[in-house]
Amino acid sequence: MHWPLQQAELELLHPYAISNEAAAEKIVCSCLSGYLGLYCLFQEA
């Protein structure tokens, strides 16, 4: 990733406040509470 995020908190009203770009084929995500939504771009048009 471009910058590591540890226990980063997202807010419902600002869902794009934190975004990152994977620099490897495997990513690991966790959700301590609430909901987790991911969007992935595999190839740019």
Secondary structure, DSSP 8 states (H G I E B T S, - for coil): --S--SS---BTTBTTSS-----SS------SSS-------SS--
